[in-house]
Amino acid sequence: MVGLSYHILLTLWLLALQVLCSSSSNIKKFQFNVEWKSITRLCHTKTMMTVNGKYPGPTIVVNEGDNVQVMVTNRVARNTTIHWHGVRQMRTGWADGPAYVTQCPIGAGKTYTYNFSVEGQKGTLWWHAHFAWQRASLYGAFIIHPTTPFPFSLPLLQPLLIPLIFGEWWNGDVEIVEKEMMLYGGGPITSDAYTINGLPGPLYPCSTKDTFIQTVEAGKTYLLRIINAALNDELFFAVANHSLTVVEIDGVYTKPFETPAIMIAPGQTTNVLLTANQTPDSTATFVMAARPYLNSIFPFDNSTTIGFLKYQNSLPPNAPYALPQNLPSLTDTPFATQFSNNLKSLASQTYPCNVPKNFDKRIVTTISLNLQDCPRNQTCKGVQNKRFYASMNNQSFVRPPTSMLDLHYRNLSHRISSDFPENPPTVFNYTGVDTFAENMNTNFGTKVVQVPYGTVLEIVLQDTTFLNPENHPIHVHGHNFFVVGRGFGNFDMEKDPVGYNLVDPPERNTVAVPMGGWAAIRFVADNPGVWFVHCHLEEHTSWGLALGLIVEGGKEWFQRLQPPPNDLPAC
């Protein structure tokens, strides 16, 4: 039998949920044990960090407005943290998770309880480790059921209990991959496979048995919750002979639109409706496929993971497996652009779009890959025997040896530099530069942007063609934002804002900045604390493509950061 059936997965999921979660009326408690587990994929067996022995990790399911308490016990001899990606963490930055930004890591044998509420949030989010590259195996879905009906409810709508989570698999130790990348300054060893719910599918060696199969009933419409947990790649996804209707991104409802495929960047979530409208017969099994959207000088995994959408009572699929004709090609920038342009907030009376019409501060920042001169007596494996780094406004972010949030709370922020440049230090043709004719060295430090509570921020994210133009997914912790503008080439401060969408721009927490272009985001800095702003391509974060955002407390008690919990880990 090919793969794991939907019914087996559903049974395992329900049993795990019963053990994982205990609850009262509005308090949900979960136990996460970080532990080693022997996993075999592609004929390679290795010991991996897991939560509760699951790969991927368990799904958290809560209701809008719940208080969530996740006790994390670290049973391995490595530091770790957990981030609740997309959860606002209003006044509870201590529970956000990025190591050395909002907390010190959870050490071996230690326990820390993440305690936060999900008020005013709903939909599909996710969780993952936020220490080194541990999210290669430590990740899972975080689903918030709304208190009101879906705005896209249909009579035959069937929400699937099992989300579709895309990941990456390395045959080797991911920790070693990252360490060698940072030691020699070269690009990382690429993953050996992409996965759907931890399963690579039959296009990879020894993987026919490790194939995800989703069983559906003809005539019904299903809600698919799709998450890109891959470390270093944006992905296209399609289902053969079926169209998808996008209804939510990053936990926010959208104007529904039909599409043959989706593009989803690391860190993003997308909910779609799929109607099982094909004629069911003995061969009613359809390939679902995900492959990268990338055009890079860096090595990358250009393989494809597939699973199957299987109608009830149909036979298991047989090789050869044809990819969906509606799956975009690796370099299909026109499709990626049109897909992003189609995303709009619902902007209804019930779900208004509260995009700020004006702003208090505008920050324009380049997002660049850099090439650093190789220090004397060192071996460097980047282009021209130099070292790869990454930066924002030519500042490569360095995490301090302690928690930035703790320093801020104890009024020791003077140890952090708040002079992050609010404009590029040098104006040049960002997307037309002759790469190797320029000095691509960067500066290093722990620099932040600090703003008063309630500041309306506009941040223009400008890609550069240093080394390679890329579709950088930029994630802002602690806040949702509106993508008010996007374009190719260099941002024009006089002309481009005229074309901003201030009516129904998409609201999200992670934006894919167009390859060789720019994106403008706008939000109210109304969440006191210290927040990480970074590229969600893990290699770029390791190289320093990040900054810190400090939002000062307001005058009222509900505008200030809560005190730290008693069990907060120490450095």
HUVENLIN-V476789 format. One record per residue. RES is the residue in one small letter. PSI is psi in degrees with one decimal (999 if undefined). NEAR is the number of other ideal C-beta (glycine too) atoms within 10 Angstrom. D_FIRST is the distance of its C-alpha to the first C-alpha in whole Angstrom. Layout:
BEGIN
res = <RES RES>
psi = <PSI PSI>
near = <NEAR NEAR>
d_first = <D_FIRST D_FIRST>
END
This chain:
BEGIN
res = <m v g l s y h i l l t l w l l a l q v l c s s s s n i k k f q f n v e w k s i t r l c h t k t m m t v n g k y p g p t i v v n e g d n v q v m v t n r v a r n t t i h w h g v r q m r t g w a d g p a y v t q c p i g a g k t y t y n f s v e g q k g t l w w h a h f a w q r a s l y g a f i i h p t t p f p f s l p l l q p l l i p l i f g e w w n g d v e i v e k e m m l y g g g p i t s d a y t i n g l p g p l y p c s t k d t f i q t v e a g k t y l l r i i n a a l n d e l f f a v a n h s l t v v e i d g v y t k p f e t p a i m i a p g q t t n v l l t a n q t p d s t a t f v m a a r p y l n s i f p f d n s t t i g f l k y q n s l p p n a p y a l p q n l p s l t d t p f a t q f s n n l k s l a s q t y p c n v p k n f d k r i v t t i s l n l q d c p r n q t c k g v q n k r f y a s m n n q s f v r p p t s m l d l h y r n l s h r i s s d f p e n p p t v f n y t g v d t f a e n m n t n f g t k v v q v p y g t v l e i v l q d t t f l n p e n h p i h v h g h n f f v v g r g f g n f d m e k d p v g y n l v d p p e r n t v a v p m g g w a a i r f v a d n p g v w f v h c h l e e h t s w g l a l g l i v e g g k e w f q r l q p p p n d l p a c>
psi = <130.6 125.2 -167.3 130.9 156.8 -39.7 -38.9 -44.7 -41.4 -43.6 -46.1 -40.2 -43.8 -39.5 -42.7 -38.6 -38.0 -38.9 -37.6 -38.0 131.6 145.2 156.5 -156.5 -41.2 19.2 124.0 123.5 136.3 152.1 119.5 117.7 113.1 117.1 160.1 147.1 134.9 121.3 139.2 126.1 148.1 34.8 16.7 128.8 131.2 160.1 126.5 151.8 132.0 167.0 121.3 28.4 12.2 140.6 110.9 177.0 176.8 151.6 130.7 128.9 121.4 176.9 150.0 129.1 -8.5 150.9 130.3 130.3 112.9 111.3 115.4 118.0 123.1 107.9 15.8 161.7 44.6 146.8 155.1 163.8 163.3 133.4 138.1 88.0 116.9 -16.0 127.9 -32.1 51.8 112.9 6.5 46.7 -23.7 -20.0 7.5 -41.3 -28.2 127.6 133.8 4.2 -56.5 -8.1 159.8 153.6 158.6 113.9 171.2 130.2 2.4 162.6 141.0 134.9 117.6 119.7 114.0 167.8 156.4 49.9 135.6 13.6 150.6 166.2 -157.5 116.2 -165.2 170.8 154.1 159.4 147.6 49.8 120.7 -137.2 28.8 -18.2 1.4 -29.4 -14.6 89.8 158.1 174.4 151.2 103.0 126.9 111.3 133.7 158.6 -9.6 159.8 154.0 141.3 -9.0 22.5 137.9 153.6 -34.9 22.8 129.0 96.1 126.8 134.5 -23.5 115.1 165.7 112.0 119.4 137.5 -172.7 147.1 130.0 134.7 -30.5 -173.4 119.5 -33.3 -38.9 -38.1 -47.4 -43.5 -42.1 -36.6 -45.7 -29.6 -42.7 -6.7 15.1 179.2 153.6 157.3 131.0 157.8 159.6 -13.2 153.0 157.9 153.5 112.9 42.2 0.9 123.6 -31.1 168.6 -4.3 -9.7 158.4 141.8 28.3 8.3 -38.3 -18.1 65.5 131.9 131.4 127.0 116.7 133.9 164.5 130.6 137.8 -10.7 154.9 134.5 144.8 114.6 127.6 112.0 131.5 132.7 102.3 8.6 149.0 -40.5 14.9 131.8 151.4 144.1 147.3 137.2 157.7 126.5 134.0 10.8 140.9 162.6 142.4 112.8 130.0 -9.1 142.3 136.0 37.8 19.6 131.7 147.0 165.2 124.2 138.2 147.0 141.6 147.4 -17.7 173.8 157.8 129.4 125.9 158.6 131.4 -20.5 154.2 149.1 124.3 132.2 155.0 135.7 126.3 125.8 78.4 14.1 154.3 117.2 128.4 -168.1 -16.7 19.9 65.9 128.0 139.1 131.5 136.2 147.0 132.5 162.7 151.1 106.5 144.1 95.1 150.4 -14.8 146.6 142.9 159.5 107.1 27.6 -179.3 132.5 140.1 152.2 -166.5 137.8 112.2 119.9 145.7 140.0 8.4 163.3 157.4 148.9 153.9 148.6 155.8 156.7 115.2 134.1 150.9 134.5 -21.7 9.0 119.6 156.0 167.3 -35.1 28.9 72.0 -38.2 -42.0 -46.4 -39.2 -46.6 -39.1 -47.0 -38.1 -24.9 -14.0 119.9 145.7 153.0 -42.2 48.8 177.2 -38.4 -36.0 76.5 159.1 104.2 51.0 131.6 133.0 -22.4 172.1 156.5 -33.0 133.4 129.6 126.9 120.2 133.5 148.0 111.6 151.4 145.0 159.4 109.6 138.6 141.0 126.1 153.8 144.6 24.4 156.1 123.9 134.8 16.0 -175.8 140.7 29.4 37.8 -169.0 138.5 135.9 179.2 160.1 164.7 122.1 41.5 23.4 117.5 120.4 133.0 120.8 138.6 171.2 3.9 178.1 124.1 -36.2 -39.2 -42.0 -42.9 -44.6 -36.0 16.9 38.0 27.5 -11.1 -15.9 -8.4 136.6 120.4 22.5 38.7 129.4 127.5 0.7 158.3 134.3 -25.9 129.5 127.4 179.8 87.7 -37.7 12.3 20.1 144.7 100.5 -56.0 2.8 -3.9 158.4 111.3 18.1 149.8 169.3 156.0 145.4 174.1 84.1 141.4 161.8 129.1 127.2 152.7 156.5 135.3 -0.1 132.8 112.5 137.5 125.7 121.1 118.9 111.3 113.8 155.6 163.6 19.6 122.5 -54.2 129.2 138.4 157.8 81.7 124.5 109.6 125.1 133.2 118.8 147.9 -4.0 145.7 159.2 166.2 131.4 93.9 -16.9 151.3 154.5 174.0 158.8 -155.7 136.8 129.6 110.2 -22.4 -40.2 -43.3 -37.7 -21.7 -31.2 9.7 145.7 105.9 21.6 -56.1 48.7 153.1 142.3 129.3 -176.5 -9.9 122.4 135.5 104.9 128.9 143.0 118.3 29.6 -150.9 161.0 139.8 125.8 151.0 136.2 162.9 123.8 82.2 20.9 100.2 138.3 -165.0 128.3 141.0 131.5 117.0 162.5 137.0 10.2 114.4 -35.9 -36.3 -37.2 -42.1 -33.8 -8.8 16.1 81.8 165.9 166.6 145.7 117.5 121.4 115.7 155.9 152.5 -170.3 -32.8 157.4 -34.9 3.4 11.9 152.0 136.4 156.1 155.8 147.3 157.0 -27.9 15.1 127.6 147.1 152.8 999>
near = <9 19 23 17 15 18 9 11 18 14 11 13 17 10 10 16 15 9 11 22 18 12 16 9 6 13 14 19 16 23 18 25 15 23 16 14 15 10 16 10 23 16 10 14 11 16 11 20 24 21 27 17 14 19 22 23 29 22 22 22 19 21 16 17 15 21 16 23 17 23 15 21 15 23 13 16 9 16 18 25 28 29 28 24 27 27 26 22 24 21 19 21 29 25 24 28 29 25 23 22 29 28 30 19 22 25 16 13 10 16 16 26 18 26 18 22 21 24 11 9 21 21 22 22 22 30 27 27 22 27 20 21 25 25 28 27 26 27 26 23 24 27 21 22 12 14 9 9 8 17 16 18 8 13 6 11 14 15 12 16 15 17 21 21 24 20 28 27 27 25 14 13 14 24 15 13 19 20 14 15 21 16 14 16 23 20 18 22 17 16 23 18 23 25 26 25 19 19 25 28 28 24 21 23 13 13 21 16 11 22 24 24 23 23 19 23 13 16 11 16 17 18 21 24 23 25 28 26 27 29 23 23 25 23 24 24 25 23 23 20 14 19 16 23 19 21 21 24 26 25 25 23 22 26 17 15 13 11 17 16 21 23 24 25 26 26 27 26 29 26 26 24 21 21 18 21 12 15 7 15 11 9 11 19 19 21 22 24 25 27 23 21 23 19 16 18 12 18 11 17 21 12 16 22 29 27 27 24 25 21 20 13 12 18 11 13 21 10 8 6 17 9 14 20 9 18 22 21 10 13 13 17 19 9 20 22 18 12 23 18 11 14 19 18 24 20 17 12 6 9 15 11 18 11 22 16 10 8 18 14 14 16 20 19 23 24 24 28 28 24 24 19 13 17 10 5 5 10 11 19 16 21 19 10 12 18 22 26 23 26 28 28 22 19 24 21 24 12 17 15 7 15 27 27 25 19 18 25 20 10 7 12 17 8 11 18 14 13 11 21 18 13 14 17 10 10 9 12 11 22 20 11 15 8 15 11 7 13 9 24 15 22 15 13 15 20 21 23 23 19 18 12 17 14 17 17 22 22 25 22 25 22 27 27 18 23 20 17 21 28 24 25 22 27 23 20 28 26 20 19 25 26 24 24 21 24 16 14 16 19 21 12 11 6 9 17 17 8 11 18 18 15 12 18 23 24 26 26 26 22 27 26 25 23 23 20 21 24 23 27 24 23 24 20 23 16 23 23 27 27 26 25 24 26 27 28 24 23 21 24 22 20 24 23 28 27 23 27 24 20 27 18 16 14 8 8 9 9 16 15 20 18 9 15 14 6 13 18 18 11 14>
d_first = <0 4 6 8 9 13 14 13 14 17 18 18 20 23 23 24 26 28 29 29 32 35 37 41 42 42 41 37 37 34 34 32 32 32 30 28 25 23 20 18 17 18 18 21 22 25 26 26 29 27 28 27 24 22 21 22 24 25 26 29 30 34 36 39 42 41 42 39 39 37 38 36 37 36 35 35 38 38 40 37 38 36 37 36 36 37 39 43 44 47 50 47 47 46 43 42 40 41 43 46 47 46 46 46 43 41 42 40 41 42 41 42 41 41 43 43 43 41 44 44 40 37 34 31 32 31 32 31 33 37 38 37 34 32 30 28 26 28 27 26 27 30 30 34 34 37 40 40 38 36 39 36 35 33 33 29 29 26 26 22 22 20 22 21 22 23 23 24 23 25 25 28 30 31 34 35 34 37 39 40 40 43 44 45 45 42 39 36 33 30 27 24 22 22 19 18 18 18 15 16 13 12 16 17 17 14 12 9 7 10 10 12 11 14 14 17 20 22 25 25 26 24 26 24 26 25 27 27 27 27 30 32 31 31 28 27 25 24 21 21 23 24 27 28 31 32 34 34 35 35 35 38 38 38 40 37 36 33 32 29 28 29 31 30 32 32 33 33 31 30 29 28 28 25 25 23 25 23 23 20 18 15 15 16 14 16 16 18 20 22 25 28 32 34 37 38 40 38 35 32 28 28 24 21 18 16 14 13 15 13 15 15 14 13 10 7 9 10 13 16 16 19 21 22 26 27 26 30 30 31 35 35 38 39 36 36 39 39 36 38 41 40 39 42 43 43 46 47 49 47 45 48 48 50 51 54 56 58 58 60 59 57 55 54 52 51 47 47 46 49 50 52 54 53 55 57 56 53 50 48 45 45 47 50 50 50 48 45 46 46 48 50 53 53 53 50 49 49 48 51 51 51 50 51 51 53 56 56 56 59 61 60 59 62 59 57 59 59 60 57 58 58 58 57 60 60 60 58 56 53 51 53 54 54 52 54 57 57 57 53 54 54 55 54 54 53 54 54 55 57 58 59 57 57 57 56 54 53 51 51 48 49 47 49 48 49 46 44 44 40 39 40 38 41 40 43 43 45 45 44 45 46 45 49 49 47 48 48 51 53 54 57 59 61 59 55 56 57 54 52 50 52 51 47 46 42 42 40 40 38 40 39 42 42 42 46 47 47 47 49 48 50 50 52 52 53 51 53 51 50 47 45 45 43 40 37 36 36 37 40 41 41 44 46 45 46 49 50 51 53 54 57 58 60 63 61 59 56 56 56 54 53 54 51 50 51 48 47 47 49 49>
END
